[in-house]
Amino acid sequence: MGGYGDVKLLRDDGKRLDGRTVDEMRPVSIEAGVLPAADGSAMVTHGLNVAVAAVYGPMEAHPRKIQRQDRAVIDVRYNMAPFSTGDRIRPGFNRRSREISKVTAEALESVVLVERYPRSKIRVEIEILAAEAGTRCVGITAAAVALADAGIPMRDMIVGVASGKIEDTVVLDLDKAEDNYGQADLPVGILPNTGEIAFLQMDGDLSIEEFNLAMEYNFKAASEIHELMVDALKRRYERGDN
Amino acid sequence: MSEGQVGAEQRLVTPGMVIGPSTGKHAGSGAIAQNEEFIATRLGWLNEQNDVVSVRPINSAYMPRSGDLIVGVVAEVRNNLWFFDVNGPFQALLPMSLAPWKVEFGSTRQHLGIGDAALARVQEVDEAHNMVLTMKGIGLRRLNEGCVIAIPVNLIDTLRGENNSMVSRIRDLSDCRIIVADNGRVWVDGDADNMFTVRGLIQTLVDEGHMNNFEDAVHALEQQRGEN
């Protein structure tokens, strides 16, 4: 068993420190079209996480060396605001944000119909305003809603969600303490309509059974979040009388 | 969704949503066929006509097609051509041979400078988005007066109305010259008060266009003008 043995993350009644059951997600709310200047935008609140995503484009890809003659490139910039955590984060890019930007871009490229826009660039800016574990997943969800809001054609709307392991128990949607002191973390990007996985990372060890259970939780949560995403877009554009 | 919509069924779809079985039908824009089902690829209103299932997007970038009437703004001038910003992902090129004037090599700046607006037509677009404009044609000219208002591309059809009926009504009630270009730019020219009125109407369309409030606004203004 890895992690920090002396930190107790499960209560005696089997619930987690914040009172959730093992397969319960933090509350999620999504709003589309929050930024007037962007072509598409979204804000996702997931527990204490707050992420805002803005999409610009398709536009001419600059510098020219990044252009692809047969498809668009997706330029993702993931950034955590200096005030997003208790300890101030030094502003600007760092190794972590570069990694997350890269994996997010690759995940989005697999759903966006990039071949429709050769030589172009679609710019996706993800800003984490408040962080409480699982920001990359919240960022991906926000980016998917913002892309849909911008009218970018996609095969599906990708949903970011994570499960993990604490005290040898598989749990859905780790909070900060569980992320810091738990044994494993499994963030995935799921395409809810086809059940495909566009992005998967694993930190820590899971047995095959634990992995399967974690994925089961992830799929269940993804369909719940997907409903909220669709609802957010509908609320923005539903006709007149509601 | 409001009940009793006139015409086709109005159903809002989101990317990835299964629209229905694909047997005997064709996928139009905004839809793809996958495993004998149609999947929406865009956020928009579902449209089905003559066995073609398509999605009318709510928000989309301007994608040029040859023959489009556009309002362009000069972004760059070379000795023998102009580059126009046409509200699309790429700049368009107007060679001096397709300008309406007799242009000598090196004298392009005397006809159109950076920031000038012009009415042009798309001559050709290739698969890599290279785009050539022409200003040879009836009505194509440099726009010396009036103002250019930007609207989302998907609202152009609403602003024009059936057979340009809506734009004609706005022309009549405002006494302005109005050209609705295909690239989401509207050229309006008239006296200042009337241009202000048209601007207000177009703003209503931009803000509330997806809720069918635009026609009511035009109608209200027509009645108001009729009374005065």
Boltz contact constraints between the chains, C-beta under 6 A:
constraints:
  - contact:
      token1: [A, 58]
      token2: [B, 61]
      max_distance: 6.0
  - contact:
      token1: [A, 58]
      token2: [B, 89]
      max_distance: 6.0
  - contact:
      token1: [A, 59]
      token2: [B, 89]
      max_distance: 6.0
  - contact:
      token1: [A, 60]
      token2: [B, 89]
      max_distance: 6.0
  - contact:
      token1: [A, 60]
      token2: [B, 90]
      max_distance: 6.0
  - contact:
      token1: [A, 118]
      token2: [B, 128]
      max_distance: 6.0
  - contact:
      token1: [A, 119]
      token2: [B, 128]
      max_distance: 6.0
  - contact:
      token1: [A, 119]
      token2: [B, 129]
      max_distance: 6.0
  - contact:
      token1: [A, 120]
      token2: [B, 89]
      max_distance: 6.0
  - contact:
      token1: [A, 148]
      token2: [B, 14]
      max_distance: 6.0
  - contact:
      token1: [A, 148]
      token2: [B, 15]
      max_distance: 6.0
  - contact:
      token1: [A, 148]
      token2: [B, 43]
      max_distance: 6.0
  - contact:
      token1: [A, 151]
      token2: [B, 42]
      max_distance: 6.0
  - contact:
      token1: [A, 151]
      token2: [B, 57]
      max_distance: 6.0
  - contact:
      token1: [A, 151]
      token2: [B, 59]
      max_distance: 6.0
  - contact:
      token1: [A, 151]
      token2: [B, 60]
      max_distance: 6.0
  - contact:
      token1: [A, 153]
      token2: [B, 41]
      max_distance: 6.0
  - contact:
      token1: [A, 153]
      token2: [B, 42]
      max_distance: 6.0
  - contact:
      token1: [A, 154]
      token2: [B, 15]
      max_distance: 6.0
  - contact:
      token1: [A, 154]
      token2: [B, 41]
      max_distance: 6.0
  - contact:
      token1: [A, 156]
      token2: [B, 16]
      max_distance: 6.0
  - contact:
      token1: [A, 157]
      token2: [B, 15]
      max_distance: 6.0
  - contact:
      token1: [A, 157]
      token2: [B, 16]
      max_distance: 6.0
  - contact:
      token1: [A, 193]
      token2: [B, 16]
      max_distance: 6.0
  - contact:
      token1: [A, 230]
      token2: [B, 14]
      max_distance: 6.0
  - contact:
      token1: [A, 233]
      token2: [B, 14]
      max_distance: 6.0
  - contact:
      token1: [A, 233]
      token2: [B, 43]
      max_distance: 6.0
  - contact:
      token1: [A, 234]
      token2: [B, 12]
      max_distance: 6.0
  - contact:
      token1: [A, 237]
      token2: [B, 58]
      max_distance: 6.0
  - contact:
      token1: [A, 237]
      token2: [B, 210]
      max_distance: 6.0
  - contact:
      token1: [A, 239]
      token2: [B, 1]
      max_distance: 6.0
  - contact:
      token1: [A, 239]
      token2: [B, 2]
      max_distance: 6.0
  - contact:
      token1: [A, 239]
      token2: [B, 211]
      max_distance: 6.0
  - contact:
      token1: [A, 240]
      token2: [B, 2]
      max_distance: 6.0
  - contact:
      token1: [A, 240]
      token2: [B, 211]
      max_distance: 6.0
  - contact:
      token1: [A, 241]
      token2: [B, 2]
      max_distance: 6.0
